[in-house]
Amino acid sequence: MIVDPVFYAVAVPAVALTGLAKGGFTGVGALSLPAIAFVINPVQAAAILLPILVVQDVVGVWAFRRTVDWALLGWMLPGAAVGVGLGYGFAASVTPAAVMATVGVISILFGAYRLWADRHAMPRDTARMPEWVGLVFGVGSGFTSQVAHAGQPPFQLWVLPRNLPRDVLVGTTAIFFAATNWIKVPAYAALGQFTAANLLTSAALLPVALVSTFAGVWLVRKVPAERFYTAIYWLMIMVGAGLIWEAVR
């Protein structure tokens, strides 16, 4: 188990963001991995976060299991499996600095995408593409999810233009990322990251994630969401730039 207080000074607020994301502040959890990657190897950071995400997924899957677009998932999930495999191959064949730089780039792109999406309507072009193209977006989502737990943008670019009913959108999103997280488990095991130390660290951080999930449900009704999101996404861009600088240095 990691005992470094500097690690927990970063990891506790980072994991709290994953809880807030599950509690209603969708997207803010993508900052968690880039933040933790400042203090430990990014692959190890992702492996520590993964069991926490798997546990958090249970609530969303159970609550919305009856409102799911299975046809859409039928195209996207095989692509996600391919993307996870590509992400595994990438992480297994490059240096930690290269993974750090990639996490930084994904963080910047995620933050910039969210800032743009909050001010513009989602492009309608993808809604006119054949259904099988969802496989390609699944690959992109699986890859970015494997490398940085940040698979939302490719997923949203394909799914949101379809204007699914609210509960179907929430249920489809919950099932997709829950399944993707389970697909990532063998990949991280193959990378040798499910050590006793990492799993004990995940267990130590899990209460923070659970408490912050319930806090998110309450806070989402109290906090002006627009300013909160804007601050998080700008911070994500700055953290991403910092990771790239550290990797290059």
C-alpha positions as CSV (number, residue, x, y, z in Angstrom):
1,M,0.0,0.0,0.0
2,I,1.2,3.5,-0.9
3,V,2.0,5.4,2.3
4,D,3.5,8.6,0.9
5,P,1.4,11.6,2.3
6,V,2.1,13.6,-0.9
7,F,0.3,10.9,-2.9
8,Y,-2.8,11.1,-0.7
9,A,-2.7,14.9,-0.7
10,V,-3.3,14.6,-4.5
11,A,-5.2,11.3,-4.7
12,V,-7.9,12.1,-2.1
13,P,-9.3,15.2,-3.9
14,A,-8.7,13.5,-7.3
15,V,-10.8,10.5,-6.2
16,A,-13.4,12.8,-4.8
17,L,-13.9,14.1,-8.3
18,T,-14.7,10.6,-9.5
19,G,-17.4,10.5,-6.9
20,L,-18.8,13.9,-7.8
21,A,-18.9,12.8,-11.4
22,K,-21.0,9.8,-10.5
23,G,-23.1,11.9,-8.3
24,G,-24.1,14.3,-11.1
25,F,-21.2,16.4,-12.1
26,T,-20.6,14.4,-15.3
27,G,-17.2,14.7,-16.8
28,V,-15.2,16.1,-13.9
29,G,-13.8,12.7,-13.0
30,A,-11.6,12.9,-16.1
31,L,-9.3,15.2,-14.1
32,S,-8.5,12.4,-11.5
33,L,-6.0,10.4,-13.5
34,P,-4.0,13.4,-14.9
35,A,-3.7,14.8,-11.3
36,I,-2.5,11.5,-9.8
37,A,-0.1,11.0,-12.7
38,F,1.9,14.0,-11.3
39,V,2.9,11.9,-8.3
40,I,3.1,8.3,-9.5
41,N,3.5,6.4,-12.8
42,P,0.3,7.1,-14.9
43,V,-0.2,3.4,-15.6
44,Q,-0.1,2.6,-11.8
45,A,-2.4,5.6,-11.2
46,A,-5.0,4.2,-13.7
47,A,-4.8,0.8,-12.1
48,I,-5.5,2.2,-8.7
49,L,-8.5,4.1,-10.0
50,L,-10.0,1.2,-11.9
51,P,-11.4,-0.9,-9.0
52,I,-12.9,2.3,-7.6
53,L,-14.6,3.0,-10.9
54,V,-15.9,-0.6,-11.1
55,V,-17.5,-0.3,-7.7
56,Q,-19.0,3.1,-8.5
57,D,-20.5,1.7,-11.8
58,V,-22.8,-0.7,-9.8
59,V,-25.2,2.1,-8.7
60,G,-25.7,3.5,-12.2
61,V,-26.1,0.1,-13.9
62,W,-28.6,-1.1,-11.4
63,A,-30.7,2.1,-11.5
64,F,-30.9,2.3,-15.3
65,R,-30.5,-1.3,-16.4
66,R,-34.0,-1.3,-18.0
67,T,-33.4,1.8,-20.1
68,V,-30.6,0.9,-22.5
69,D,-30.2,1.2,-26.3
70,W,-28.7,-2.3,-26.8
71,A,-28.4,-1.9,-30.6
72,L,-26.1,1.1,-30.1
73,L,-24.0,-0.8,-27.6
74,G,-23.9,-3.7,-30.0
75,W,-21.8,-1.6,-32.3
76,M,-19.8,0.4,-29.8
77,L,-18.7,-2.2,-27.3
78,P,-16.7,-4.4,-29.7
79,G,-14.9,-1.3,-30.8
80,A,-14.2,-0.4,-27.2
81,A,-12.7,-3.8,-26.7
82,V,-10.4,-3.2,-29.7
83,G,-9.5,0.3,-28.3
84,V,-8.7,-1.1,-24.9
85,G,-6.4,-3.7,-26.6
86,L,-4.7,-0.9,-28.5
87,G,-4.3,1.1,-25.3
88,Y,-2.8,-1.9,-23.6
89,G,-0.3,-2.5,-26.4
90,F,0.6,1.2,-26.3
91,A,1.2,1.3,-22.6
92,A,3.2,-2.0,-22.7
93,S,5.5,-0.9,-25.4
94,V,6.5,2.7,-24.6
95,T,8.2,4.5,-21.7
96,P,6.3,5.9,-18.7
97,A,7.2,9.4,-20.0
98,A,5.4,8.6,-23.3
99,V,2.3,7.4,-21.4
100,M,2.4,10.6,-19.2
101,A,2.6,12.8,-22.4
102,T,-0.3,10.9,-23.9
103,V,-2.4,11.4,-20.7
104,G,-1.5,15.1,-20.9
105,V,-2.6,15.3,-24.5
106,I,-5.9,13.5,-23.8
107,S,-6.5,15.7,-20.8
108,I,-6.0,18.9,-22.9
109,L,-8.3,17.6,-25.7
110,F,-11.0,16.5,-23.2
111,G,-11.0,19.9,-21.4
112,A,-11.0,21.8,-24.7
113,Y,-13.8,19.6,-26.1
114,R,-15.9,20.1,-23.0
115,L,-15.4,23.9,-23.0
116,W,-16.4,23.9,-26.7
117,A,-19.4,21.6,-26.2
118,D,-20.8,23.7,-23.4
119,R,-21.0,26.6,-25.9
120,H,-22.1,24.9,-29.1
121,A,-24.7,22.5,-30.2
122,M,-23.4,19.0,-30.8
123,P,-22.7,18.4,-34.5
124,R,-25.5,16.5,-36.3
125,D,-23.3,14.9,-38.9
126,T,-22.7,11.7,-37.0
127,A,-26.4,11.1,-36.7
128,R,-26.5,10.6,-40.5
129,M,-23.7,8.1,-40.6
130,P,-24.3,4.3,-40.9
131,E,-24.7,2.5,-37.5
132,W,-21.5,0.5,-38.0
133,V,-19.5,3.7,-37.8
134,G,-20.2,3.5,-34.0
135,L,-17.6,0.8,-34.0
136,V,-14.9,3.4,-34.8
137,F,-16.1,5.8,-32.1
138,G,-16.0,2.8,-29.7
139,V,-12.4,2.2,-30.6
140,G,-11.6,5.8,-29.8
141,S,-13.5,5.7,-26.5
142,G,-11.9,2.4,-25.5
143,F,-8.4,3.6,-26.2
144,T,-8.7,6.9,-24.3
145,S,-10.5,5.1,-21.5
146,Q,-7.7,2.5,-21.2
147,V,-4.9,5.1,-21.3
148,A,-6.5,7.9,-19.2
149,H,-10.0,6.8,-18.0
150,A,-11.3,9.6,-20.4
151,G,-13.5,7.8,-22.9
152,Q,-16.4,10.3,-22.8
153,P,-15.7,12.6,-25.8
154,P,-15.6,9.9,-28.5
155,F,-18.7,8.2,-26.9
156,Q,-20.6,11.5,-26.7
157,L,-19.7,12.6,-30.3
158,W,-21.5,9.4,-31.5
159,V,-24.3,9.1,-29.0
160,L,-25.5,12.6,-28.2
161,P,-26.6,13.6,-31.7
162,R,-29.1,10.7,-31.6
163,N,-31.2,12.6,-29.0
164,L,-31.9,9.5,-27.0
165,P,-34.6,9.9,-24.2
166,R,-32.9,11.0,-21.0
167,D,-33.1,7.7,-19.1
168,V,-32.0,5.7,-22.2
169,L,-29.0,8.0,-22.6
170,V,-28.1,7.6,-18.9
171,G,-28.6,3.9,-18.9
172,T,-26.7,3.4,-22.2
173,T,-23.8,5.5,-20.9
174,A,-23.7,3.6,-17.6
175,I,-23.7,0.2,-19.2
176,F,-21.1,1.2,-21.8
177,F,-18.5,2.5,-19.3
178,A,-19.2,-0.2,-16.8
179,A,-18.6,-2.9,-19.5
180,T,-15.5,-1.0,-20.8
181,N,-14.1,-0.8,-17.2
182,W,-14.5,-4.6,-16.9
183,I,-12.8,-5.1,-20.3
184,K,-9.9,-3.1,-19.0
185,V,-9.4,-5.4,-16.0
186,P,-7.4,-8.1,-17.9
187,A,-5.4,-5.4,-19.6
188,Y,-4.2,-3.9,-16.4
189,A,-3.6,-7.4,-14.9
190,A,-1.4,-8.2,-18.0
191,L,0.5,-5.0,-17.3
192,G,1.2,-6.3,-13.8
193,Q,-0.5,-3.5,-12.0
194,F,-3.0,-5.3,-9.8
195,T,-0.4,-5.8,-7.0
196,A,-1.3,-6.1,-3.4
197,A,0.0,-2.5,-2.8
198,N,-2.1,-1.0,-5.6
199,L,-5.3,-2.9,-4.5
200,L,-4.8,-1.9,-0.9
201,T,-4.4,1.7,-2.0
202,S,-7.6,1.4,-4.0
203,A,-9.4,0.1,-1.0
204,A,-8.1,2.9,1.2
205,L,-9.4,5.5,-1.3
206,L,-12.8,3.8,-1.9
207,P,-14.6,5.4,1.0
208,V,-13.6,8.8,-0.3
209,A,-15.2,7.9,-3.7
210,L,-18.4,6.6,-2.1
211,V,-18.9,9.6,0.2
212,S,-18.2,12.1,-2.5
213,T,-20.7,10.3,-4.8
214,F,-23.5,11.0,-2.3
215,A,-22.1,14.5,-1.8
216,G,-22.3,15.0,-5.5
217,V,-26.0,14.1,-5.6
218,W,-26.6,16.8,-3.0
219,L,-24.1,19.4,-4.3
220,V,-25.4,19.2,-7.9
221,R,-28.6,20.9,-6.7
222,K,-26.7,23.6,-4.7
223,V,-23.6,24.6,-6.7
224,P,-23.8,26.8,-9.8
225,A,-22.8,24.0,-12.2
226,E,-21.6,26.2,-15.1
227,R,-18.8,28.0,-13.2
228,F,-17.8,24.7,-11.5
229,Y,-17.5,22.9,-14.8
230,T,-15.6,25.7,-16.5
231,A,-13.0,25.8,-13.7
232,I,-12.5,22.0,-13.8
233,Y,-12.1,21.9,-17.6
234,W,-9.6,24.8,-17.6
235,L,-7.7,23.1,-14.7
236,M,-7.7,19.9,-16.8
237,I,-6.1,21.7,-19.7
238,M,-3.4,23.2,-17.4
239,V,-2.7,19.8,-15.7
240,G,-2.4,18.2,-19.2
241,A,0.1,20.9,-20.2
242,G,2.0,20.3,-17.0
243,L,2.1,16.5,-17.7
244,I,3.5,17.1,-21.2
245,W,6.1,19.4,-19.8
246,E,7.2,16.8,-17.2
247,A,7.3,14.1,-19.8
248,V,9.4,16.1,-22.2
249,R,11.7,17.2,-19.4
